Amino acid sequence: MHQLSLIAILTVAASAFAYDFPNYVTPCSRHDPHLNDCIKKNFEQARPHLEEGIPKLFVPSMNKFEITKVEMVSDLLNVLGTNVALYGLHNVALKDVQVDLIEKTFKFDFILINFEARGDVDLEGKLLNSIITTNGRTYGNGTDFHVSLKFDAEEYEKKNKVYLKTKNVQVTTKNNGRFFFDFGNLKENNEGASRALNGFINENQDSFVDTLSPILENVFEGIIAEIFVRMFSKIPYDELFPNN
């Protein structure tokens, strides 16, 4: 009787200190032979909740994500964006997962199905030898945009528990769909010239998006990678990936 009582007490105590995951997420065993499938299943179950955000997993609302400032300086294009808002990042699919918990390597391939961006943009540079300058309100829409996140992790101890720390983060992007851009004040309030230059940019969107890839990769690293940084620093490794 005493032994059963002790077991019950220990069970309650252990559950009291366990991390409070959302009820639609089930942590994957680190020994699961189908670990990647388990992670994908959890993502699919969490996906309907991305629009409002998932605080327990440190995921902010993906319906509207605000960025105070983003900047890129290159040989072809200089860009400064302020008061930028991204809309519709919850319209995302997880195409592939490759997680190796022995080597502590992580790779996630996402597809942004449809998203929008609005902000104040100062832009100066060249596109196919045409000079582009703007300093106005800008709108952009993208579909079927691929974002690949890769990083390594290492274990560390905090308050007698083991956590994971991300390192060697890499983000790459690829445009497999269509973009539409509408830049304000491309030709110093010359509406006709601005319309023509916007048309030229959209006709050559693949080259333009390729030129913008460093700033896009920086933005998505700041959004997606930071979720893992926060999650790993707050949830012990044994609870994220139980050793059972």
Secondary structure, DSSP 8 states (H G I E B T S, - for coil): -HHHHHHHHHHHHHHHHS----TT-----TT-TTHHHHHHHHHHHHGGGTTT-BGGGTB--SSEEEEEEEEEE-SSEEEEEEEEEEE-TTSEEEEEEEEETTTTEEEEEEEEEEEEEEEEEEEEEEETTEEEEEEEEEEEEEEEEEEEEEEEEEEEEETTEEEEEEEEEEEEEEE-S-EEEEESSTTTT-HHHHHHHHHHHHHTHHHHHHHHHHHHHHHHIIIIIHHHHHHHHHS-HHHHS---
